[in-house]
């Protein structure tokens, strides 16, 4: 004889948890999107220094050494200026990546509507 599978729970508790799960899913997706965009931005900075170094590891290390030695020797005003330039460059590169990846901001299943509401 076959046994019946237990019925899925549907009630006040189950229906209240569905929007919470959806909201948590969207937040998790957005956090993943932000993290992957940040890592891609750092990768583009590394690619930039690699290009400055002639696409070789020795050239990359030379460029990074040059940048770090100038940063350590700089005064307080130049360090603040460098941080501001770096922040603006990071925002611009991240903004460009977000524009290029705008179709990935929302999860795929949520753009067609919910199956619960028709």
VOVOMI-297948 format. One record per atom (N, C-alpha, C): residue in three letters; x, y, z; atom name. Coordinates in nm, 3 decimals, padded with zeros to 5 digits, always signed. Layout:
N
+------+---------+---------+---------+------+
! rest !       x !       y !       z ! atom !
+------+---------+---------+---------+------+
!  ALA !       X !       Y !       Z !   CA !
...
+------+---------+---------+---------+------+
//
This chain:
118
+------+---------+---------+---------+------+
! rest !       x !       y !       z ! atom !
+------+---------+---------+---------+------+
!  UNK ! +00.082 ! -00.117 ! +00.000 !    N !
!  UNK ! +00.000 ! +00.000 ! +00.000 !   CA !
!  UNK ! +00.087 ! +00.125 ! +00.000 !    C !
!  UNK ! +00.041 ! +00.221 ! -00.069 !    N !
!  UNK ! +00.111 ! +00.348 ! -00.075 !   CA !
!  UNK ! +00.071 ! +00.435 ! +00.043 !    C !
!  UNK ! +00.164 ! +00.510 ! +00.088 !    N !
!  UNK ! +00.133 ! +00.604 ! +00.196 !   CA !
!  UNK ! +00.122 ! +00.744 ! +00.138 !    C !
!  UNK ! +00.041 ! +00.822 ! +00.202 !    N !
!  UNK ! +00.021 ! +00.958 ! +00.156 !   CA !
!  UNK ! +00.132 ! +01.049 ! +00.210 !    C !
!  UNK ! +00.170 ! +01.144 ! +00.127 !    N !
!  UNK ! +00.266 ! +01.245 ! +00.171 !   CA !
!  UNK ! +00.193 ! +01.344 ! +00.261 !    C !
!  UNK ! +00.260 ! +01.396 ! +00.360 !    N !
!  UNK ! +00.193 ! +01.494 ! +00.446 !   CA !
!  UNK ! +00.159 ! +01.620 ! +00.367 !    C !
!  UNK ! +00.045 ! +01.679 ! +00.404 !    N !
!  UNK ! +00.001 ! +01.801 ! +00.336 !   CA !
!  UNK ! +00.092 ! +01.917 ! +00.375 !    C !
!  UNK ! +00.119 ! +02.005 ! +00.280 !    N !
!  UNK ! +00.198 ! +02.123 ! +00.317 !   CA !
!  UNK ! +00.117 ! +02.212 ! +00.409 !    C !
!  UNK ! +00.186 ! +02.276 ! +00.499 !    N !
!  UNK ! +00.118 ! +02.363 ! +00.595 !   CA !
!  UNK ! +00.077 ! +02.492 ! +00.527 !    C !
!  UNK ! -00.046 ! +02.525 ! +00.537 !    N !
!  UNK ! -00.096 ! +02.653 ! +00.489 !   CA !
!  UNK ! -00.184 ! +02.709 ! +00.598 !    C !
!  UNK ! -00.151 ! +02.821 ! +00.643 !    N !
!  UNK ! -00.228 ! +02.882 ! +00.749 !   CA !
!  UNK ! -00.177 ! +03.023 ! +00.771 !    C !
!  UNK ! -00.218 ! +03.080 ! +00.880 !    N !
!  UNK ! -00.180 ! +03.218 ! +00.908 !   CA !
!  UNK ! -00.028 ! +03.230 ! +00.923 !    C !
!  UNK ! +00.032 ! +03.131 ! +00.986 !    N !
!  UNK ! +00.176 ! +03.136 ! +01.006 !   CA !
!  UNK ! +00.252 ! +03.119 ! +00.874 !    C !
!  UNK ! +00.209 ! +03.027 ! +00.790 !    N !
!  UNK ! +00.276 ! +03.003 ! +00.662 !   CA !
!  UNK ! +00.261 ! +03.120 ! +00.566 !    C !
!  UNK ! +00.144 ! +03.182 ! +00.564 !    N !
!  UNK ! +00.125 ! +03.293 ! +00.471 !   CA !
!  UNK ! +00.200 ! +03.417 ! +00.514 !    C !
!  UNK ! +00.222 ! +03.435 ! +00.645 !    N !
!  UNK ! +00.299 ! +03.550 ! +00.691 !   CA !
!  UNK ! +00.448 ! +03.530 ! +00.665 !    C !
!  UNK ! +00.493 ! +03.407 ! +00.661 !    N !
!  UNK ! +00.635 ! +03.380 ! +00.640 !   CA !
!  UNK ! +00.676 ! +03.395 ! +00.493 !    C !
!  UNK ! +00.582 ! +03.380 ! +00.401 !    N !
!  UNK ! +00.616 ! +03.388 ! +00.259 !   CA !
!  UNK ! +00.669 ! +03.525 ! +00.219 !    C !
!  UNK ! +00.605 ! +03.637 ! +00.258 !    N !
!  UNK ! +00.664 ! +03.767 ! +00.222 !   CA !
!  UNK ! +00.799 ! +03.792 ! +00.290 !    C !
!  UNK ! +00.814 ! +03.741 ! +00.411 !    N !
!  UNK ! +00.942 ! +03.757 ! +00.480 !   CA !
!  UNK ! +01.052 ! +03.681 ! +00.407 !    C !
!  UNK ! +01.021 ! +03.559 ! +00.362 !    N !
!  UNK ! +01.120 ! +03.482 ! +00.287 !   CA !
!  UNK ! +01.155 ! +03.551 ! +00.156 !    C !
!  UNK ! +01.054 ! +03.606 ! +00.090 !    N !
!  UNK ! +01.080 ! +03.678 ! -00.035 !   CA !
!  UNK ! +01.166 ! +03.800 ! -00.011 !    C !
!  UNK ! +01.136 ! +03.873 ! +00.096 !    N !
!  UNK ! +01.213 ! +03.992 ! +00.127 !   CA !
!  UNK ! +01.357 ! +03.956 ! +00.161 !    C !
!  UNK ! +01.376 ! +03.850 ! +00.239 !    N !
!  UNK ! +01.511 ! +03.806 ! +00.271 !   CA !
!  UNK ! +01.586 ! +03.759 ! +00.146 !    C !
!  UNK ! +01.515 ! +03.694 ! +00.055 !    N !
!  UNK ! +01.575 ! +03.649 ! -00.071 !   CA !
!  UNK ! +01.623 ! +03.770 ! -00.153 !    C !
!  UNK ! +01.540 ! +03.873 ! -00.160 !    N !
!  UNK ! +01.577 ! +03.992 ! -00.236 !   CA !
!  UNK ! +01.697 ! +04.060 ! -00.170 !    C !
!  UNK ! +01.697 ! +04.072 ! -00.036 !    N !
!  UNK ! +01.810 ! +04.133 ! +00.033 !   CA !
!  UNK ! +01.938 ! +04.054 ! +00.012 !    C !
!  UNK ! +01.929 ! +03.923 ! +00.018 !    N !
!  UNK ! +02.046 ! +03.839 ! -00.005 !   CA !
!  UNK ! +02.098 ! +03.856 ! -00.147 !    C !
!  UNK ! +02.007 ! +03.865 ! -00.242 !    N !
!  UNK ! +02.046 ! +03.886 ! -00.381 !   CA !
!  UNK ! +02.114 ! +04.023 ! -00.398 !    C !
!  UNK ! +02.058 ! +04.128 ! -00.335 !    N !
!  UNK ! +02.117 ! +04.261 ! -00.346 !   CA !
!  UNK ! +02.254 ! +04.268 ! -00.280 !    C !
!  UNK ! +02.271 ! +04.200 ! -00.167 !    N !
!  UNK ! +02.402 ! +04.196 ! -00.102 !   CA !
!  UNK ! +02.503 ! +04.125 ! -00.192 !    C !
!  UNK ! +02.461 ! +04.016 ! -00.255 !    N !
!  UNK ! +02.549 ! +03.947 ! -00.349 !   CA !
!  UNK ! +02.584 ! +04.033 ! -00.468 !    C !
!  UNK ! +02.488 ! +04.108 ! -00.518 !    N !
!  UNK ! +02.512 ! +04.200 ! -00.630 !   CA !
!  UNK ! +02.613 ! +04.307 ! -00.590 !    C !
!  UNK ! +02.596 ! +04.364 ! -00.472 !    N !
!  UNK ! +02.688 ! +04.469 ! -00.426 !   CA !
!  UNK ! +02.829 ! +04.413 ! -00.405 !    C !
!  UNK ! +02.839 ! +04.296 ! -00.346 !    N !
!  UNK ! +02.971 ! +04.235 ! -00.322 !   CA !
!  UNK ! +03.041 ! +04.200 ! -00.453 !    C !
!  UNK ! +02.967 ! +04.143 ! -00.547 !    N !
!  UNK ! +03.030 ! +04.107 ! -00.675 !   CA !
!  UNK ! +03.070 ! +04.232 ! -00.753 !    C !
!  UNK ! +02.991 ! +04.338 ! -00.745 !    N !
!  UNK ! +03.028 ! +04.462 ! -00.812 !   CA !
!  UNK ! +03.154 ! +04.522 ! -00.750 !    C !
!  UNK ! +03.165 ! +04.516 ! -00.618 !    N !
!  UNK ! +03.284 ! +04.567 ! -00.550 !   CA !
!  UNK ! +03.408 ! +04.487 ! -00.591 !    C !
!  UNK ! +03.397 ! +04.357 ! -00.596 !    N !
!  UNK ! +03.512 ! +04.274 ! -00.635 !   CA !
!  UNK ! +03.549 ! +04.300 ! -00.781 !    C !
!  UNK ! +03.451 ! +04.320 ! -00.867 !    N !
!  UNK ! +03.480 ! +04.353 ! -01.007 !   CA !
!  UNK ! +03.550 ! +04.488 ! -01.017 !    C !
!  UNK ! +03.510 ! +04.584 ! -00.933 !    N !
!  UNK ! +03.574 ! +04.716 ! -00.933 !   CA !
!  UNK ! +03.721 ! +04.703 ! -00.893 !    C !
!  UNK ! +03.748 ! +04.625 ! -00.789 !    N !
!  UNK ! +03.887 ! +04.604 ! -00.747 !   CA !
!  UNK ! +03.966 ! +04.534 ! -00.857 !    C !
!  UNK ! +03.902 ! +04.442 ! -00.926 !    N !
!  UNK ! +03.968 ! +04.374 ! -01.037 !   CA !
!  UNK ! +04.002 ! +04.468 ! -01.151 !    C !
!  UNK ! +03.914 ! +04.565 ! -01.176 !    N !
!  UNK ! +03.944 ! +04.663 ! -01.281 !   CA !
!  UNK ! +04.060 ! +04.753 ! -01.241 !    C !
!  UNK ! +04.068 ! +04.787 ! -01.111 !    N !
!  UNK ! +04.185 ! +04.864 ! -01.067 !   CA !
!  UNK ! +04.312 ! +04.782 ! -01.084 !    C !
!  UNK ! +04.308 ! +04.655 ! -01.051 !    N !
!  UNK ! +04.426 ! +04.569 ! -01.069 !   CA !
!  UNK ! +04.460 ! +04.557 ! -01.217 !    C !
!  UNK ! +04.360 ! +04.546 ! -01.303 !    N !
!  UNK ! +04.384 ! +04.540 ! -01.447 !   CA !
!  UNK ! +04.445 ! +04.671 ! -01.497 !    C !
!  UNK ! +04.402 ! +04.783 ! -01.440 !    N !
!  UNK ! +04.459 ! +04.913 ! -01.478 !   CA !
!  UNK ! +04.607 ! +04.918 ! -01.445 !    C !
!  UNK ! +04.645 ! +04.875 ! -01.322 !    N !
!  UNK ! +04.786 ! +04.875 ! -01.287 !   CA !
!  UNK ! +04.864 ! +04.771 ! -01.366 !    C !
!  UNK ! +04.799 ! +04.662 ! -01.401 !    N !
!  UNK ! +04.864 ! +04.561 ! -01.486 !   CA !
!  UNK ! +04.891 ! +04.620 ! -01.625 !    C !
!  UNK ! +04.795 ! +04.698 ! -01.677 !    N !
!  UNK ! +04.815 ! +04.761 ! -01.808 !   CA !
!  UNK ! +04.926 ! +04.866 ! -01.801 !    C !
!  UNK ! +04.933 ! +04.941 ! -01.689 !    N !
!  UNK ! +05.042 ! +05.038 ! -01.674 !   CA !
!  UNK ! +05.177 ! +04.969 ! -01.671 !    C !
!  UNK ! +05.181 ! +04.849 ! -01.617 !    N !
!  UNK ! +05.306 ! +04.774 ! -01.607 !   CA !
!  UNK ! +05.337 ! +04.691 ! -01.729 !    C !
!  UNK ! +05.264 ! +04.710 ! -01.837 !    N !
!  UNK ! +05.292 ! +04.636 ! -01.960 !   CA !
!  UNK ! +05.243 ! +04.492 ! -01.956 !    C !
!  UNK ! +05.141 ! +04.464 ! -01.878 !    N !
!  UNK ! +05.081 ! +04.331 ! -01.865 !   CA !
!  UNK ! +05.183 ! +04.225 ! -01.823 !    C !
!  UNK ! +05.272 ! +04.265 ! -01.733 !    N !
!  UNK ! +05.366 ! +04.170 ! -01.676 !   CA !
!  UNK ! +05.361 ! +04.184 ! -01.523 !    C !
!  UNK ! +05.397 ! +04.078 ! -01.455 !    N !
!  UNK ! +05.396 ! +04.081 ! -01.309 !   CA !
!  UNK ! +05.502 ! +04.176 ! -01.256 !    C !
!  UNK ! +05.618 ! +04.178 ! -01.320 !    N !
!  UNK ! +05.724 ! +04.271 ! -01.276 !   CA !
!  UNK ! +05.679 ! +04.416 ! -01.291 !    C !
!  UNK ! +05.615 ! +04.447 ! -01.402 !    N !
!  UNK ! +05.566 ! +04.583 ! -01.423 !   CA !
!  UNK ! +05.456 ! +04.620 ! -01.324 !    C !
!  UNK ! +05.368 ! +04.525 ! -01.293 !    N !
!  UNK ! +05.262 ! +04.549 ! -01.195 !   CA !
!  UNK ! +05.322 ! +04.580 ! -01.059 !    C !
!  UNK ! +05.418 ! +04.501 ! -01.016 !    N !
!  UNK ! +05.482 ! +04.522 ! -00.887 !   CA !
!  UNK ! +05.558 ! +04.654 ! -00.884 !    C !
!  UNK ! +05.621 ! +04.691 ! -00.995 !    N !
!  UNK ! +05.691 ! +04.818 ! -01.003 !   CA !
!  UNK ! +05.593 ! +04.934 ! -00.987 !    C !
!  UNK ! +05.479 ! +04.928 ! -01.054 !    N !
!  UNK ! +05.379 ! +05.035 ! -01.044 !   CA !
!  UNK ! +05.322 ! +05.044 ! -00.903 !    C !
!  UNK ! +05.294 ! +04.929 ! -00.841 !    N !
!  UNK ! +05.242 ! +04.930 ! -00.704 !   CA !
!  UNK ! +05.346 ! +04.982 ! -00.605 !    C !
!  UNK ! +05.473 ! +04.947 ! -00.627 !    N !
!  UNK ! +05.580 ! +05.000 ! -00.540 !   CA !
!  UNK ! +05.591 ! +05.151 ! -00.557 !    C !
!  UNK ! +05.584 ! +05.199 ! -00.679 !    N !
!  UNK ! +05.591 ! +05.342 ! -00.706 !   CA !
!  UNK ! +05.476 ! +05.415 ! -00.636 !    C !
!  UNK ! +05.356 ! +05.362 ! -00.647 !    N !
!  UNK ! +05.239 ! +05.424 ! -00.585 !   CA !
!  UNK ! +05.251 ! +05.423 ! -00.433 !    C !
!  UNK ! +05.290 ! +05.309 ! -00.376 !    N !
!  UNK ! +05.297 ! +05.299 ! -00.230 !   CA !
!  UNK ! +05.410 ! +05.385 ! -00.173 !    C !
!  UNK ! +05.523 ! +05.395 ! -00.240 !    N !
!  UNK ! +05.632 ! +05.478 ! -00.189 !   CA !
!  UNK ! +05.594 ! +05.626 ! -00.192 !    C !
!  UNK ! +05.523 ! +05.668 ! -00.294 !    N !
!  UNK ! +05.478 ! +05.806 ! -00.301 !   CA !
!  UNK ! +05.370 ! +05.834 ! -00.196 !    C !
!  UNK ! +05.284 ! +05.734 ! -00.169 !    N !
!  UNK ! +05.179 ! +05.750 ! -00.069 !   CA !
!  UNK ! +05.239 ! +05.764 ! +00.071 !    C !
!  UNK ! +05.340 ! +05.682 ! +00.103 !    N !
!  UNK ! +05.403 ! +05.687 ! +00.235 !   CA !
!  UNK ! +05.479 ! +05.818 ! +00.254 !    C !
!  UNK ! +05.543 ! +05.868 ! +00.150 !    N !
!  UNK ! +05.623 ! +05.990 ! +00.161 !   CA !
!  UNK ! +05.538 ! +06.117 ! +00.156 !    C !
!  UNK ! +05.412 ! +06.107 ! +00.119 !    N !
!  UNK ! +05.327 ! +06.225 ! +00.102 !   CA !
!  UNK ! +05.288 ! +06.283 ! +00.237 !    C !
!  UNK ! +05.257 ! +06.411 ! +00.233 !    N !
!  UNK ! +05.210 ! +06.480 ! +00.352 !   CA !
!  UNK ! +05.061 ! +06.453 ! +00.374 !    C !
!  UNK ! +05.011 ! +06.510 ! +00.482 !    N !
!  UNK ! +04.871 ! +06.486 ! +00.520 !   CA !
!  UNK ! +04.772 ! +06.536 ! +00.413 !    C !
!  UNK ! +04.801 ! +06.652 ! +00.355 !    N !
!  UNK ! +04.710 ! +06.708 ! +00.254 !   CA !
!  UNK ! +04.706 ! +06.622 ! +00.127 !    C !
!  UNK ! +04.824 ! +06.575 ! +00.087 !    N !
!  UNK ! +04.828 ! +06.490 ! -00.035 !   CA !
!  UNK ! +04.763 ! +06.355 ! -00.012 !    C !
!  UNK ! +04.776 ! +06.300 ! +00.108 !    N !
!  UNK ! +04.711 ! +06.173 ! +00.139 !   CA !
!  UNK ! +04.560 ! +06.191 ! +00.135 !    C !
!  UNK ! +04.510 ! +06.301 ! +00.192 !    N !
!  UNK ! +04.366 ! +06.329 ! +00.188 !   CA !
!  UNK ! +04.319 ! +06.347 ! +00.044 !    C !
!  UNK ! +04.399 ! +06.415 ! -00.038 !    N !
!  UNK ! +04.364 ! +06.433 ! -00.179 !   CA !
!  UNK ! +04.363 ! +06.300 ! -00.253 !    C !
!  UNK ! +04.461 ! +06.214 ! -00.223 !    N !
!  UNK ! +04.466 ! +06.083 ! -00.287 !   CA !
!  UNK ! +04.344 ! +06.000 ! -00.250 !    C !
!  UNK ! +04.307 ! +06.003 ! -00.121 !    N !
!  UNK ! +04.189 ! +05.928 ! -00.077 !   CA !
!  UNK ! +04.063 ! +05.977 ! -00.146 !    C !
!  UNK ! +04.053 ! +06.108 ! -00.165 !    N !
!  UNK ! +03.936 ! +06.164 ! -00.233 !   CA !
!  UNK ! +03.934 ! +06.123 ! -00.381 !    C !
!  UNK ! +04.047 ! +06.128 ! -00.446 !    N !
!  UNK ! +04.054 ! +06.087 ! -00.587 !   CA !
!  UNK ! +04.021 ! +05.939 ! -00.600 !    C !
!  UNK ! +04.074 ! +05.857 ! -00.508 !    N !
!  UNK ! +04.046 ! +05.713 ! -00.513 !   CA !
!  UNK ! +03.898 ! +05.685 ! -00.490 !    C !
!  UNK ! +03.836 ! +05.756 ! -00.396 !    N !
!  UNK ! +03.693 ! +05.735 ! -00.369 !   CA !
!  UNK ! +03.609 ! +05.774 ! -00.489 !    C !
!  UNK ! +03.641 ! +05.884 ! -00.553 !    N !
!  UNK ! +03.565 ! +05.926 ! -00.672 !   CA !
!  UNK ! +03.584 ! +05.826 ! -00.785 !    C !
!  UNK ! +03.708 ! +05.780 ! -00.805 !    N !
!  UNK ! +03.733 ! +05.681 ! -00.910 !   CA !
!  UNK ! +03.659 ! +05.551 ! -00.881 !    C !
!  UNK ! +03.657 ! +05.510 ! -00.756 !    N !
!  UNK ! +03.586 ! +05.387 ! -00.718 !   CA !
!  UNK ! +03.437 ! +05.401 ! -00.743 !    C !
!  UNK ! +03.379 ! +05.514 ! -00.709 !    N !
!  UNK ! +03.236 ! +05.537 ! -00.732 !   CA !
!  UNK ! +03.205 ! +05.539 ! -00.881 !    C !
!  UNK ! +03.290 ! +05.603 ! -00.961 !    N !
!  UNK ! +03.265 ! +05.609 ! -01.105 !   CA !
!  UNK ! +03.275 ! +05.471 ! -01.170 !    C !
!  UNK ! +03.377 ! +05.395 ! -01.133 !    N !
!  UNK ! +03.392 ! +05.261 ! -01.191 !   CA !
!  UNK ! +03.278 ! +05.170 ! -01.146 !    C !
!  UNK ! +03.242 ! +05.176 ! -01.018 !    N !
!  UNK ! +03.131 ! +05.094 ! -00.968 !   CA !
!  UNK ! +02.999 ! +05.137 ! -01.033 !    C !
!  UNK ! +02.979 ! +05.266 ! -01.051 !    N !
!  UNK ! +02.858 ! +05.313 ! -01.119 !   CA !
!  UNK ! +02.851 ! +05.264 ! -01.263 !    C !
!  UNK ! +02.964 ! +05.265 ! -01.332 !    N !
!  UNK ! +02.967 ! +05.212 ! -01.468 !   CA !
!  UNK ! +02.935 ! +05.063 ! -01.472 !    C !
!  UNK ! +02.990 ! +04.989 ! -01.376 !    N !
!  UNK ! +02.959 ! +04.845 ! -01.370 !   CA !
!  UNK ! +02.812 ! +04.820 ! -01.338 !    C !
!  UNK ! +02.756 ! +04.902 ! -01.250 !    N !
!  UNK ! +02.613 ! +04.885 ! -01.217 !   CA !
!  UNK ! +02.528 ! +04.914 ! -01.339 !    C !
!  UNK ! +02.563 ! +05.013 ! -01.417 !    N !
!  UNK ! +02.487 ! +05.042 ! -01.540 !   CA !
!  UNK ! +02.498 ! +04.924 ! -01.637 !    C !
!  UNK ! +02.617 ! +04.867 ! -01.650 !    N !
!  UNK ! +02.634 ! +04.753 ! -01.740 !   CA !
!  UNK ! +02.565 ! +04.627 ! -01.688 !    C !
!  UNK ! +02.549 ! +04.615 ! -01.556 !    N !
!  UNK ! +02.488 ! +04.495 ! -01.497 !   CA !
!  UNK ! +02.347 ! +04.523 ! -01.444 !    C !
!  UNK ! +02.280 ! +04.627 ! -01.492 !    N !
!  UNK ! +02.150 ! +04.667 ! -01.438 !   CA !
!  UNK ! +02.044 ! +04.558 ! -01.450 !    C !
!  UNK ! +02.057 ! +04.467 ! -01.545 !    N !
!  UNK ! +01.959 ! +04.360 ! -01.561 !   CA !
!  UNK ! +01.972 ! +04.255 ! -01.451 !    C !
!  UNK ! +02.082 ! +04.260 ! -01.372 !    N !
!  UNK ! +02.104 ! +04.161 ! -01.266 !   CA !
!  UNK ! +02.071 ! +04.215 ! -01.127 !    C !
!  UNK ! +02.019 ! +04.337 ! -01.119 !    N !
!  UNK ! +01.994 ! +04.395 ! -00.987 !   CA !
!  UNK ! +01.883 ! +04.319 ! -00.915 !    C !
!  UNK ! +01.773 ! +04.294 ! -00.980 !    N !
!  UNK ! +01.664 ! +04.219 ! -00.917 !   CA !
!  UNK ! +01.674 ! +04.072 ! -00.954 !    C !
!  UNK ! +01.632 ! +03.983 ! -00.865 !    N !
!  UNK ! +01.631 ! +03.840 ! -00.897 !   CA !
!  UNK ! +01.540 ! +03.811 ! -01.016 !    C !
!  UNK ! +01.573 ! +03.707 ! -01.091 !    N !
!  UNK ! +01.500 ! +03.674 ! -01.213 !   CA !
!  UNK ! +01.353 ! +03.641 ! -01.187 !    C !
!  UNK ! +01.324 ! +03.563 ! -01.085 !    N !
!  UNK ! +01.189 ! +03.517 ! -01.061 !   CA !
!  UNK ! +01.094 ! +03.626 ! -01.017 !    C !
!  UNK ! +01.143 ! +03.734 ! -00.962 !    N !
!  UNK ! +01.056 ! +03.838 ! -00.911 !   CA !
!  UNK ! +01.010 ! +03.936 ! -01.018 !    C !
!  UNK ! +01.074 ! +03.937 ! -01.133 !    N !
!  UNK ! +01.034 ! +04.033 ! -01.234 !   CA !
!  UNK ! +00.908 ! +03.989 ! -01.309 !    C !
!  UNK ! +00.872 ! +03.860 ! -01.307 !    N !
!  UNK ! +00.752 ! +03.813 ! -01.375 !   CA !
!  UNK ! +00.629 ! +03.816 ! -01.285 !    C !
!  UNK ! +00.641 ! +03.850 ! -01.163 !    N !
!  UNK ! +00.527 ! +03.850 ! -01.072 !   CA !
!  UNK ! +00.527 ! +03.724 ! -00.989 !    C !
!  UNK ! +00.444 ! +03.723 ! -00.889 !    N !
!  UNK ! +00.438 ! +03.610 ! -00.797 !   CA !
!  UNK ! +00.334 ! +03.510 ! -00.843 !    C !
!  UNK ! +00.364 ! +03.382 ! -00.827 !    N !
!  UNK ! +00.268 ! +03.279 ! -00.865 !   CA !
!  UNK ! +00.149 ! +03.274 ! -00.770 !    C !
!  UNK ! +00.165 ! +03.326 ! -00.649 !    N !
!  UNK ! +00.056 ! +03.327 ! -00.551 !   CA !
!  UNK ! -00.055 ! +03.422 ! -00.589 !    C !
!  UNK ! -00.022 ! +03.528 ! -00.662 !    N !
!  UNK ! -00.121 ! +03.630 ! -00.693 !   CA !
!  UNK ! -00.166 ! +03.629 ! -00.837 !    C !
!  UNK ! -00.128 ! +03.530 ! -00.913 !    N !
!  UNK ! -00.177 ! +03.518 ! -01.050 !   CA !
!  UNK ! -00.097 ! +03.593 ! -01.140 !    C !
+------+---------+---------+---------+------+
//
